[in-house]
Amino acid sequence: MANHKSAEKRIRQTEKRTAINRSRMSRVRTFVKKVETAIAGGDKGAAQSALQLAQPELHRAITKGVMHKNTVSRKLSRLATRINAL
């Protein structure tokens, strides 16, 4: 447990930040899941529109520091490849 005021404040800040980051990651996963569901359904048009909605969410995760840019780039590339293969 924290012994200093600054350490107690840090604990409070970390809890807030963790909750925010967790919700951001959850949001990203939801958008990616929508794309994957459309791909599994074989609907190319729906998959492309879902990807267009997911793309800004993934890029926002980069700017907020939740995900690394190479990870997002890889995910988008793989999703686009799977959509083009439909």
C-alpha positions, 0 to 999 in steps of 0.5 A: 500500500502507498505510504506517500500522498503522491503514491496514493494519487498515482494509484488513483490516476492509474485506476482511472487510466486503466479503466479508460484504456480497457474501454478503448480496447474493448471498443476496438475489439468490437469493431474488429469482431464486426468485420470478422463476422461480415467476412465469415458471412461472406458478405464483401460489401458489409465487410468493407463498410465494417472495415471502414468503420473499424479503421478510425477506431484502430488508428485512434487506439494508436494515438491514445497509446493503447496499441502499437502502430505496427500492430494496428497496421498488421491487423488492418492489412490482414483484414483487408487481405481477407476481404479482398479474397472474398 
